[in-house]
Amino acid sequence: MNASLDAFWMPFTPNRQFKTSPRLVASAQGVAYRTPEGREVLDGTSGLWCVGAGHRHPKIAAAMKRQIDTLDFASSFQVGHAGAFELAERIGALAPPGMDRVFLVNSGSEAMDTALKIALACWRARGEGQRNLFIGRERAFHGVGFGGISVGGMTNNRRAFGGALLRADHLRSTWDASTQAFVRGQPEHGGEAMADELERLVALHDASNIAAVVVEPIAGSTGVLVPPRGYLQRLREICDKHGLLLIFDEVITGFGRLGAMFAAQALGVVPDMIVFAKTVSNGAAPLGGVIVQRELHDALMQGPTHLSELMHGYTCSGHPLACAAALAILDVLDEEQLPQRVRELAPRFEAIVHALADAPGVVSVRNIGLAAGIELAPDAASAGQRGARAQAAAFDHGVLTRAPGDTLILAPPFVSTVDDIQRMADRLRRAIEDTA
Ligand SMILES: Cc1ncc(COP(=O)(O)O)c(C=O)c1O
């Protein structure tokens, strides 16, 4: 590489440290990256939870090449192209019944802020504009927009920006180290009691002020925190009882990670909106969106017909290349039966990741679908340091992981074989041992 590393201000990266010992990749194929020196690095995080169908899937690459040679760009502001309409219709058909209106954006953060704006606009259209408080959850990540960090529950992501947040209160995280440390899949107990905390917040703020409850079905970015059985069902019941909207942030879980197209289906709870991104384009182009209950959408389809019903949108909403990638991965998910494959792989994955429980300093292993968090005891000096050291060591050993705090994430592509997953876990074990 000819360029110096100085100019690119890397996101969510300790820049000064990275630039003294960079980790670079040059190419990718299937479930692995190659470094510029040609060394294999298994993709233990599907890029960043994106590449379910594996890197450079030939059908996705071909669809994007065809698209760039046909229609490279068209705005979706008052002009349209077939790809965006086709994609929205197909996503709507894959979502739970009644959820068939789709707003397209370019990232999970934009999708989250879009969902919050739709919620506010819907209440206003219904004459209840005072409903402008959101209920999020501690240890939630909903991207980096002002809306997303407001409902999100990650202190480090909010600290520097606190003055400009939306009105929000937060449920407690579903994580309970005393009972869940080595639970496989969903914990059996405690879900309804945890969700009942929403009743307390409704009593405190009054339902008439609350716009929506926003949760990730599984908290992914903070280390794969799997809610106990009954938790999401109970949240839905309480939202129904008080007339609150329920928004699922499925940026990580959408499009197959839990063995169904959406967590809403895998876990059997239907929200009012689903926020998605990442796997929808297999990471091949920036894309995200919001799936909206038809009723909510229709509530906004009023006013003078020459005016936009929602004053919102992005230059690249419905970008032709992103839509082409997404239409192709929807074909691939179907033709290669990838959600089913995730369901079949999940028990083997579970056994492999839980075998890491005896690696030095592992204090928790939790998993669901093809997602796992392997938590390490923190260094005495500072929380997060052990995780960062293990993440760097894992790259040297040939597996890409991510370390929110001291938890190592494993979220392999859906097309991984059992052997691939075993190799990822073996390399992760070496990294854990090296940094003990
Ligand atoms: C649950 C969730 N929501 C939102 C986002 C933000 O997505 P993006 O980085 O595409 O803005 C992420 C990213 O990891 C996420 O995990």
The ligand as an SDF file (V2000), in Angstrom:
LIG
                    3D

 16 16  0  0  0  0  0  0  0  0999 V2000
  -28.5930   -3.5080   16.3500 C   0  0  0  0  0  0  0  0  0  0  0  0
  -27.9060   -2.4720   15.5440 C   0  0  0  0  0  0  0  0  0  0  0  0
  -28.5710   -1.3710   15.1730 N   0  0  0  0  0  0  0  0  0  0  0  0
  -28.0020   -0.4100   14.4300 C   0  0  0  0  0  0  0  0  0  0  0  0
  -26.7050   -0.5360   14.0180 C   0  0  0  0  0  0  0  0  0  0  0  0
  -26.0690    0.5580   13.2050 C   0  0  0  0  0  0  0  0  0  0  0  0
  -25.8700    0.1520   11.9100 O   0  0  0  0  0  0  0  0  0  0  0  0
  -24.8780    1.0020   10.9520 P   0  0  0  0  0  0  0  0  0  0  0  0
  -23.5080    0.8060   11.4970 O   0  0  0  0  0  0  0  0  0  0  0  0
  -25.1190    0.3910    9.6080 O   0  0  0  0  0  0  0  0  0  0  0  0
  -25.3130    2.4030   11.0170 O   0  0  0  0  0  0  0  0  0  0  0  0
  -25.9640   -1.6640   14.3560 C   0  0  0  0  0  0  0  0  0  0  0  0
  -24.5770   -1.8290   13.9190 C   0  0  0  0  0  0  0  0  0  0  0  0
  -23.8660   -2.7070   14.3520 O   0  0  0  0  0  0  0  0  0  0  0  0
  -26.5760   -2.6540   15.1550 C   0  0  0  0  0  0  0  0  0  0  0  0
  -25.9190   -3.7360   15.5400 O   0  0  0  0  0  0  0  0  0  0  0  0
  1  2  1  0
  2  3  1  0
  2 15  2  0
  3  4  2  0
  4  5  1  0
  5  6  1  0
  5 12  2  0
  6  7  1  0
  7  8  1  0
  8  9  2  0
  8 10  1  0
  8 11  1  0
 12 13  1  0
 12 15  1  0
 13 14  2  0
 15 16  1  0
M  END
$$$$
